[in-house]
């Protein structure tokens, strides 16, 4: 039994994965654009993650673009049978690194084939379709046309399971009328708590919820209350933030990212951290104060 097995497991598509996974976004260059500063270090992080028991890696071919998927293939191919690689569609990168929407059937088809080629796969296990109607979070907008196009690629055997990202509750309902939804990927962490009720609904439905930016993303979490709890428990603030998410709901799957082996090990050690009730109460208050 590996250290991260203590985080528990949950269903993702047709597979059961350990709840503490790895997000590959930070392996690309600055701004998630271009090659990594240290290619050998990036490869070492991926190999260390899998050696430590990680069986769920989150990526996208628009990270780089192409960079993280090519790194994953170089580091880990041929893949172990228990490794689930989850990718996402819905954007492309401009020459200047800009994030541009890419939702036409032709763009989605090209993106699926780019992911397959750069990852060295014949079928993508899980594909999240990320929507971009709002700048700062989910916003209402029509999802039917692009999701129908992705579902057609699923029927052709190129994709096994479909998830949605950056979506509202009503968009999830609309998505389920088109195809089964394996997971929802939205921003959520100690202070970004707008999906509290949604997480409970998805848990009752047996659907995985995968928070992106679990540690704050481009603006890492900083809080005197978080630091005080961490000091009391003899852990780092980031370990406490991850442990809080693991205790928040059984359907939460974590994909913290890093380009450092040392930081990866620190994140994975959160699997065995158990927060006492008084610490959970203190941390729950962070979401209330941010609301």
PyMOL commands that set and color helices and strands:
alter all, ss='L'
color gray80, all
select helices_A, chain A and resi 3-7+25-27+30-32+39-51+67-76+105-119+144-155+169-176+196-205+224-233+237-248+261-272+277-290
alter helices_A, ss='H'
color red, helices_A
select strands_A, chain A and resi 9-12+15-18+22-23+56-58+84-89+91-93+99-101+124-130+159-165+183-185+208-209
alter strands_A, ss='S'
color yellow, strands_A
deselect
rebuild
show_as cartoon
